[in-house]
Amino acid sequence: MLAYPFSLALFNTFKLDVNCNSFISLDNINQLSEVSSAIKKAPQHLILGGGSNILFTKNYDGLVIKNNLKGITLINEDTQHIYLQAMAGEWWQDFVLHCVNNNYGGVENLSLIPGTVGATPIQNIGAYGVEVKNTIHSVTFFDIETEQLHTYTNAQCEFGYRESIFKHTLKNKIIITAVVFKLTKHPQLNTKYGVIAEQLIAMHITTPTIKDVSDAVIAIRQSKLPNPAITGNAGSFFKNPVVTHAVFDTLITTHPTLSHYADVKGVKLAAGWLIEQCGLKGYTHNGAAVHSKQALVLINANNATGTDVLALATHVQQTVYAKFGVQLEMEVNVL
Ligand SMILES: Cc1cc2nc3c(=O)[nH]c(=O)nc-3n(C[C@H](O)[C@H](O)[C@H](O)COP(=O)(O)OP(=O)(O)OC[C@H]3O[C@@H](n4cnc5c(N)ncnc54)[C@H](O)[C@@H]3O)c2cc1C
């Protein structure tokens, strides 16, 4: 455990200079029992990966456990598939590169998403037509109360759009320690998503490999999204709202260019489009701003505090609701 108060400025991608009471680096599975005891004595606790999906609005009055469990292991393989276990503290992009460089298919569309492997099942990360649940075989976690390790199958994780059991029934009760991914040896590349196809054409690639798709996704992301190493942000701040067909039919009548996608639960609206139509692209509140290239992303433009970012997010929600009658839900964990 480290000295206090401990600054989390380098441990969150919004670059917010908040402190926590105490901080443990979880480097080894053998520490889990000690960590469990410390959690039970603390007023509250937070398992921290890369801090790329968290907005701190104040100092954290509790114990932060930084997940640094490392390692990628081949578990099993057959003629079609390869099963890789990645420890929860592995950087997601390092794992993606490991797969891409070995020609294992399934995660290439999820290239360059910041954060750790252990956080990926929590909100079922997704990008460019792919969700991580498509490749997750199982998730192993430590139950803080009972101090037992459990492994859940994909079905037990109850994955949905940016959802899983880890955000609900198991929230704050467990530490994800490892994830097993089922990757394909003969992948069917997913290049249907418009911008990927356009980027491959721009790269003069007609028969793409896994690496080409990964490179295309990286190029797109670098051109559109702010780099958290330079500009504080947590990626998409809001989920894309899903509305009923009846609500959609009304909206499309008054807004014929409404950007939308089919969804099993109704119709998914592009939250970025809704925000942009409200004239909020580039809008600022104190040091926080709606990103000028991607309205779904809120940034720490100039020494903003977490409360500045939250006030901006609330203003965006209220403005979108007033214009469209659609409630935007925050994707980022606000603490
Ligand atoms: C520039 C940028 C682009 C992004 N693009 C995307 C995108 O395209 N798609 C997408 O889905 N997301 C995106 N994100 C969001 C973010 O990268 C993901 O949600 C990522 O999975 C968060 O990982 P993390 O390790 O940083 O988690 P953290 O922010 O550290 O934690 C997030 C939540 O998970 C919990 N948690 C983390 N690790 C564990 C663990 N081992 N056990 C138990 N609980 C844990 C934390 O307590 C917290 O509640 C983006 C973020 C940024 C900054």
The ligand as a Tripos MOL2 file, in Angstrom:
@<TRIPOS>MOLECULE
LIG
   53    58     1     0     0
SMALL
NO_CHARGES

@<TRIPOS>ATOM
      1 C1        -10.0560    7.7710  -26.6070 C.3       1 LIG1
      2 C2        -10.9890    6.7230  -26.0880 C.ar      1 LIG1
      3 C3        -11.6720    5.9200  -26.9830 C.ar      1 LIG1
      4 C4        -12.5570    4.9350  -26.5180 C.ar      1 LIG1
      5 N1        -13.2070    4.1620  -27.4340 N.ar      1 LIG1
      6 C5        -14.0560    3.1960  -27.0190 C.ar      1 LIG1
      7 C6        -14.7370    2.3800  -27.9750 C.ar      1 LIG1
      8 O1        -14.5470    2.5130  -29.1910 O.2       1 LIG1
      9 N2        -15.5870    1.4320  -27.5200 N.ar      1 LIG1
     10 C7        -15.7970    1.2410  -26.1730 C.ar      1 LIG1
     11 O2        -16.5870    0.3420  -25.8310 O.2       1 LIG1
     12 N3        -15.1510    2.0010  -25.2470 N.ar      1 LIG1
     13 C8        -14.3010    2.9650  -25.6360 C.ar      1 LIG1
     14 N4        -13.6500    3.7380  -24.7090 N.ar      1 LIG1
     15 C9        -13.9200    3.5380  -23.2770 C.3       1 LIG1
     16 C10       -12.8640    2.6760  -22.5320 C.3       1 LIG1
     17 O3        -11.6700    2.6140  -23.2510 O.3       1 LIG1
     18 C11       -13.3690    1.2530  -22.3020 C.3       1 LIG1
     19 O4        -14.5640    1.2680  -21.5430 O.3       1 LIG1
     20 C12       -12.3270    0.3910  -21.5660 C.3       1 LIG1
     21 O5        -12.7080   -0.9550  -21.5830 O.3       1 LIG1
     22 C13       -12.0960    0.8400  -20.1210 C.3       1 LIG1
     23 O6        -10.9650    0.1470  -19.6450 O.3       1 LIG1
     24 P1        -10.1670    0.6260  -18.3920 P.3       1 LIG1
     25 O7         -9.1870   -0.4320  -18.0450 O.co2     1 LIG1
     26 O8         -9.5970    1.9730  -18.6240 O.co2     1 LIG1
     27 O9        -11.3180    0.6880  -17.2880 O.3       1 LIG1
     28 P2        -11.4810    1.7550  -16.0790 P.3       1 LIG1
     29 O10       -11.8790    3.0680  -16.6590 O.co2     1 LIG1
     30 O11       -10.2570    1.7130  -15.2280 O.co2     1 LIG1
     31 O12       -12.6850    1.1080  -15.3090 O.3       1 LIG1
     32 C14       -13.9750    1.1050  -15.8770 C.3       1 LIG1
     33 C15       -14.9340    0.3530  -14.9220 C.3       1 LIG1
     34 O13       -14.5590   -1.0100  -14.8570 O.3       1 LIG1
     35 C16       -14.2130   -1.3890  -13.5130 C.3       1 LIG1
     36 N5        -13.0680   -2.3130  -13.6230 N.ar      1 LIG1
     37 C17       -11.9580   -2.1370  -14.3770 C.ar      1 LIG1
     38 N6        -11.1790   -3.2270  -14.3120 N.ar      1 LIG1
     39 C18       -11.8030   -4.1040  -13.4800 C.ar      1 LIG1
     40 C19       -11.4970   -5.4100  -13.0110 C.ar      1 LIG1
     41 N7        -10.3650   -6.0490  -13.3640 N.pl3     1 LIG1
     42 N8        -12.3780   -6.0240  -12.1850 N.ar      1 LIG1
     43 C20       -13.5260   -5.4110  -11.8010 C.ar      1 LIG1
     44 N9        -13.8650   -4.1740  -12.2140 N.ar      1 LIG1
     45 C21       -13.0040   -3.5190  -13.0400 C.ar      1 LIG1
     46 C22       -13.8680   -0.0930  -12.8090 C.3       1 LIG1
     47 O14       -14.0520   -0.2080  -11.4140 O.3       1 LIG1
     48 C23       -14.8420    0.8720  -13.4650 C.3       1 LIG1
     49 O15       -16.1220    0.7470  -12.8870 O.3       1 LIG1
     50 C24       -12.7560    4.7460  -25.1290 C.ar      1 LIG1
     51 C25       -12.0540    5.5490  -24.2310 C.ar      1 LIG1
     52 C26       -11.1780    6.5280  -24.6960 C.ar      1 LIG1
     53 C27       -10.4010    7.3720  -23.7180 C.3       1 LIG1
@<TRIPOS>BOND
     1     1     2 1
     2     2     3 ar
     3     2    52 ar
     4     3     4 ar
     5     4     5 ar
     6     4    50 ar
     7     5     6 ar
     8     6     7 ar
     9     6    13 1
    10     7     8 2
    11     7     9 ar
    12     9    10 ar
    13    10    11 2
    14    10    12 ar
    15    12    13 ar
    16    13    14 ar
    17    14    15 1
    18    14    50 ar
    19    15    16 1
    20    16    17 1
    21    16    18 1
    22    18    19 1
    23    18    20 1
    24    20    21 1
    25    20    22 1
    26    22    23 1
    27    23    24 1
    28    24    25 2
    29    24    26 1
    30    24    27 1
    31    27    28 1
    32    28    29 2
    33    28    30 1
    34    28    31 1
    35    31    32 1
    36    32    33 1
    37    33    34 1
    38    33    48 1
    39    34    35 1
    40    35    36 1
    41    35    46 1
    42    36    37 ar
    43    36    45 ar
    44    37    38 ar
    45    38    39 ar
    46    39    40 ar
    47    39    45 ar
    48    40    41 1
    49    40    42 ar
    50    42    43 ar
    51    43    44 ar
    52    44    45 ar
    53    46    47 1
    54    46    48 1
    55    48    49 1
    56    50    51 ar
    57    51    52 ar
    58    52    53 1
@<TRIPOS>SUBSTRUCTURE
     1 LIG1         1 GROUP 0 **** ****
